[in-house]
Amino acid sequence: MGNPGGSKEAEQSPSREAFQVTPIAYMILRRGNRILILKRAKTGMFSLPAGHMEDGERSLETAVREVEEEIGVKVEPSQAKFVHVGHFKDPIGERVAFFYECASWTGEPQLMEPHIHDETRWALIDNLPENMQPYVRRSLENIALQKPLTEYGWDQSS
């Protein structure tokens, strides 16, 4: 009846699909009180160099790889410092984001993927453009306040 050959737990718990979250890693390149931001060509929104983690990749490896792919600079992993984690929710899903910060790298930032980004800019950390991705803006504000976590997309309070 109900669950032939199955466990009592399976019989008692409702059938649910496994929850899926997309892991992302961000790199904050800092020069004094300025950070490097990129504008997405499709949306016109600014963000940080970032990307989805690949299977088997650690978050720092992702951040270092993405900064080289997107803006052509090399960051030594030992020069990057973990500064924050974010959990974001929007209509396309949920993401967990790892933020790293670096003040030393090799090379000069330039657009390496003009089909994805159409502008780089050194922005004052306390004067980000209006069209900054809201959850990235909130994360940067929380980093400045030394808060370890940003949750965005539920009640907008943290």
N, C-alpha and C positions, 0 to 999 in steps of 0.2 A: 504494500500500500504506500503510496506517496513516494518512497525512495528505496526501491528494491536494491539490496546490496550496498547501500550508502550508509554513511555514518549518521548518528543522531544530530551532530552539529550541522551537517549539510541539510538535513531534513528541517531543522528548526530555523536556519538563517535564510533570508530571502536571496534569490539569485541576483547577483550584481556583477557588472563588468569591473575589471580591475581599473583602479584610478590611474590616470596617466598625467604626468607633469613633464614639461620640457625644461631640461637644465641648460642654463646660459651662463657664460662667463664674460664679465666686463673688465676693461682695463682703463684706469684713469691715468692719463699722462699729465703730470703736473709740472708747470714752470712757475714757481712762486705762487701767486694767488690766481693763476690762470690754468684752465684745463683745456685739453684738446677735445672738441666735439665735431661730429660729422652730421651732415644733413642727408637724409634719405631722399633719393630722387623721386620715388613714387609718392611719398606722403608729405614731403616738405618739412618733416619733423626732425629736430636735432636729437642726437643721442651720443653715446660713447662708443668707441671701438668695442665690438662684442660679437659673439656668435654662439650657436648651439654646440653643445658638447657632442663629440662623436663617440661611438661605442668604444669602451675601454679607455677613454681619455680622461685624465684628471682635470679639474677645473682650472688650475694654473696653466697647464699645457694648452688648454683651449684659449685662454686669454692671451697667452704669448703667441700662439699660432695666428689668432684672429688679428691682432695688432699688426703683425707682419703682412698678412694677406690684404688687409684693408688700407693700411697707410704706409707700408714698406719700411717700418722701423723694427729693429731687433732689440728685444728686451731679454736680458739674462734673468732667468727665473729667480736667482738669488737676490736680484734688485727689486723684485715685486713683493709688495706686502699685502696680505689679506686684510681688508678693512670692513667688510660688510656682507650681509646676506639679505636677499629680498625674496618675498613670495608675492607674486602678482597674479591677478585674476582679471580677465576681460572676456568679451564674447567669443574669442577664438580659443580660449583655454586658460590653463594655469602654467606659470613658469616659476622655477626656483633659480635665483640669480646669485652668483658669487662675484663680488667686486674686489678687484686688486688695484693697487695704486703704485705708481713708479715715477721717480723723478730723474732717472738716468737710463738712457737708451742709446743705440747706435743708429745713425741715419737721421734724415730730416723728413718729417711727415709729409706725405703727398698722396693724392688719390690714386689708389691702385685698382679700384673697381668702379670706374665712372658710370657704369650701368646700374650700380646700386647706390652710390653716394655721389653728390654733385658739389659738395662744398666741405672744406675743413675750416675750422675757426678756433683761435685761442680765445676763450671766453673767461671773463672774470667769474670766479666761483659764486660770488654774491650778486651777480647781474647776468643771469642766464637768459637767453632769448625766450620770448613768449611761446614760441613753437618748439619748446623742449618737451620731449616725451614725458608725460606727467609722472609716471612711476619712477623714471630715472631722476627727474628733478627732486621728487620726494626722497629718494635714496640718497642723493647728494646732500640734501638738507640734513638728513639724519646722520650721515657720516660726519658732517661739520659739527653736529651736536654730540658726537661720539656715541650715538645709539647704534647698537649692533644689528638691529633688524628693522626692515621696512615691510609691512604688509599693506598692499594696495589693491583696491578693487572690491573690497567688501564694504566697509563703512568710511573709508578715506581718512581715518583718524590717526594712523601711525605711519 
